[in-house]
Amino acid sequence: MPFHDITGHERPIASIKAALSHGRLAHAYLFHGEAHIGKALTAMRLAQALNCERPYPADDQDSCGLCRSCVQIVARTHPDFVVIEPDQELAVPQIKIEQVRDLEQQFIYRPLMGERKICLIDDADRLTIGAANALLKTLEEPPGHGLFILISSRPQALPITIRSRCQSLRFSPPAHTQIEAALILKRELPPSDTHFLTLFTEGRIGAALTLDLEALRVRQRECLDLVAPAALTSITNILTSAERLAKADRGVEVLIWLRRWIRDLVIVLVGGDREHLLHLDQVEQLHRYAQQADVGLLLDLLNEIERTEQQATRHLNVHMALETILLRLRDALGLAQTGAPA
């Protein structure tokens, strides 16, 4: 599909189309911004626009999305379109120097079908030092027929020498209204589900379009069971639940859900906009908790959960962390002293 099928990103797309129209395309681009918001999709559309067999007017460079070339680019079978990604079989996925060496060999030769050979490097911040140095040599003396598009959600992790040789385009998450409209159109979901997915993914439209909604709803119900009054008033139940979730390697996932639920409760406590509530269908329960919850304790707990999430890859005892957070949540909700809310 062409550029106009992309949700949001009007500014970077306008810059790309202007460069196409005036023949001023850079030899290397860095598309950066949060993960799963459409950077790689835009790069794919640029590759299609450059190779489409049904040319568009010079003042509106785009692609048909249907011709042989456009279809081959999406399928990654076009001879002049190369995608490099981190090796997922590694414990820590990385782009290895061998992958860049292979790329160099391919770019020696002129394109077979179009005017340019195009390389999309996804998660470019995962280049090893050796791979980054090898790529730098290519970017310093780029072939005239080459176009490199680096994709990154962590551009600061790329060497400054790489960044300085790319034209940088920042991508911001689309507006929530744009994402909800896209979900209604492309997934044919009711407004309650589009609202839920939009807030859950925090503007990452790629995730919103592909996540399993029913599986998410199951996880949401499990979190709601954890914060139910009967569950939190029982210390035995808290300890048992924390142990079960830690053994299932789901502690960090549950902490994320708890953080989102506590955030919703704080919004209710301070009289914030209900449109920002992920658990909008639980607003009555949130209001009942708000009658006796301590907003200061809840804010402290949110900070602790965020710190715990950041430390989760550093041999953190997730079992103990989950126990502590559930017990502190019990106190913050006033359940230890007064029992369940009415």
N, C-alpha and C positions, 0 to 999 in steps of 0.2 A: 504494500500500500504506500501511497505517496506521502509527502510531508504533511499535508493537511489532515491526515488521519492521526497525527500525533497530538496527544492532549497536553496543552500548555507549551512552554519553551518558545514563546513567540520571538523573543529577542535573539537567542542564538540562531534560530532557524532563519530569521530575517538577515542576520549577518552572513550566514552560509549562502543563502540564495543571492544576496548582493554580490558576493565574491564570485559565484558561478556566472552571474549575468555579465560581470565586467571582466571575466577572465583573470581574476586576481586571487585565485585559490592558493593558500599557503601550501608548502610542501609537507608540513606536519602540524597537527592540531592536538591539543590536550582538552578533551571534554571532561570537566570535573564537576562534582556535586554529590549529593547524597546517593546512596545505593538504590537501585531499582526505581529510578524516576524517569528513565527514557533516554539516557545518554547513548547507550549502545544501539538502541532503535534508531535514533537520529543519525548515527554513523552509518547504519545500514541503508537508510533512506538517501544519504549523500552518495553512497556507492551506487545505488540504483539510479539516481539522477545523472550521474556521470556516464552510465553505461546503457541507459534506456534506449530501446530500439524505436521508440515513438517520441521523437524530440518535442519538447515543449517550447513555447515562445521564449525569446531571450530575456524578456522582462519578468518571467515567472518560471524559473527553472524548477523542474520537478520530474517525476517519473510516473509511468502508468501503473506499475506494480503487477502487470499481467503478462508482459512480453517474456520471451525466453530468457533474456538477460536478467530481468528483474527477478524472475522465479529462481534462476540459478544462484543469484546472490543470497537470497533468503535461505536456500538449501545448502549454501556454502560449496557449491560445485562449479562456480564460475572460475575459469582459468586465471583471471586477473584479479581475483579477490581472495585474500588470505586472512585468516583469523588465528591469532595466537592467544592462548589462555593459559592460566596456571595449571600445572600438572596436578590433578586432583588425587592421584595415587600416593603423593607424598604426604607425610604426617603434617607438614605445614606446606600447603600448596604454593608452588613457586613457578616462575617462568625461567627456564634454564637456558644457559648459554647455547646449548645445542639447538634450541628452537630458533634463536636469533641467527645462528650460523646458517641454518637451513633457509631462513628468510633472505639473508644476504645473497645466497646462491640463486634464489628465484628472481631477485630483483636485478640481477645482472642483465637479464634478457628483457627485451622490449615486450609490451603487452601483446597478447595474441588477438584479442577481439576489440578492445577499446583503445582510448588514448593514454590511459594510465593504469599502472598496477597499484592496487589499493591494499594496504595492510591495516587491519583493525587489531589493536593490542588491548585486550580486555583485562581489567585489574592490573594495569601497567605498574602500579606501585609494588607488585609482587615480583618484579624483575630481581634476580640475584645481582650481586655486585658485578660479576663477570658478564652477565647478560646485558646489564645497563651500560657497561663500558663498550661492549660490542655494538649495541644499538647506537650509542653516541657517535661512534665513527661513521655509521651510515647517515645519521642526521646531520653531521658536520659536512659531509660531501654527498648530498642526496642525489640519486639519479633523477634526471629531468622528467622522467615518465612515472615517478613514484609519488604516492600520497600515503602518509602515515597518520593514523588516528589513534591516539592513546586515550583510554578510558580509565578514570580513577575516581574513587570516592575518598581517597586519602592522598591528594596531590603533594602534600608536604613530605610524604614518604619517598617521593621521587627525587633523585639527585637534581640539584639546582641546574647543573649543566644540561640535563635532559629538558627540564621545564623551559629553560631560556631559549631553546631551539624549536619550541612549539608555539603556535598561536593559541592562546588560552581562551576557552569559552566556558563560562560558568553556567551550570544548569541548576535552577531552583525548583523545589517541588511545586507541581501545579496547584492552583487554588482548590480548596475542598469541593466547591461547587462544580468545577471542571471534572474532578475525579468522579463525583457522584453521577454526573451526567454520562460520563463514559461507561460507568458500571451499569447504569440503567440500559444504555444502548447495546453494549457488547455482551453483558452477562444476563440481561433481562431480569434484574433483581428488583424486589420492592424497595421503597425508600428506607425502611428500617434496616435492611441488610446493607444497602449502599452506605448509609451513615455509619454503621458499625465497621465495615471494612475500611472506609476512608480514615476513620479515627485510629483504628487498630494499626494500620500500616503507616500512619503518620505522613501521609502524602506520597508514599512510594507506590506509584501507580502500577509499576510492573508487578509488585507483590499483590496489590489489590485485585488485579485482573487474573491472577493465577492461583491464589491461595484457596485451599479447600474450606469453603464456608462452614459446612456441617462439622468438620473436624475442629474448627475454631470454636464453634458454639459448644461442642462437647467440653473443650478445655475451659471455656468460660463458666459453664455450669459447675465444673469441678472446683474452680476457684470460689464461686459463690457458696458452694457447700462448705468450704474451709472457713469462710467468714460468717456463716450462719450463727446466730446466737447460741444454739445448742452445742455447736462444735467448739466455739471459743470459750464458753464457760467451763468446759471440762479440760483440765490440764492433762489428764490421761489421754484424751482424744487428740490434743495438740501434739503431744510427744509421739503418739502412735502414727499420726498423719505425717509428721516430719520424717520419721524413720522410713515409712513406706515410700514416700516421694524421693528421698535421697537414695534409697536402694534401687529405685527405678530410674535413677539418673535424670530426674525431672525437677530437681530442686531449683536450679537457675530459672527454668521456664516458669515455674510457679511464682518465683519472686517477681518476675516481670508482670505477671497477671495481678499479683497483690499490689505492686506499685501503681498500676493503672486504676485499680479499684480504690485505693487510698486517695489517689489524685482526684477521682470523681467525688469522693466524700468531702475533700477539702473544698472543691468547687461549690458544692452544695452549702457547706458551712459558711463560706464567705459571700454567698449570694451571687455566684458567677453565672455565666450564660449556660443554660442547659444544653445548647447545641454543642458544647465541648465535652459532654458526658459520653464516654464509651458505653457505659452500662445505663443507657437512657431508659431501658425498660425496667430497671430496678430503682427508679427514682424514689418510689415510696419507701422502700427499705432504707435507702440512703438518708432520707429525711428523718426516719425513726432513729437511726444511729446518730444523726447530727444533734439530736436533742440533748445528748449527754457526752458526746465525744470532745476530746481536748485537742484543739487545732494545733497548738504548739507541739504536743507530743506526736501528732500525726506528721507534721512537717519534719521533725527530727527523724522520725521513722523513714520517711521518704529519702532523706539524705543517707541514712544508714543502708537502705536497700540499694541505692545507686552505688555506694562504695563497695558493697558486697558483690554486685554485678561486675564491677570493674576488676575485682580481685579473683573472680571465679576461675580464671585460667592459671592462678598462682598457687595451686595446691590448697585452696581454701577448703575448710571443713564445712561443706554445704549443709550437711545434716544439722550441725550445731547452729549454723547461721539461721537456718529456717526455723528451728526451735525458738531461738532467741527473738526473732522478728515476730513470730506468731504470738508469743507471750507478751511482747511489748505492744502489739496491736490490741490484745485483750485489755491491757491497762489503758491504752489510749481511748478505747471505746467505752471505758467505764464499766466493763463487764465483771472485773474482779471484785468490785465493791458492791454493785447494785444488781448484778444478774442481768438477764436478757432484757433488751429494750421492749417497751410495751408495744 
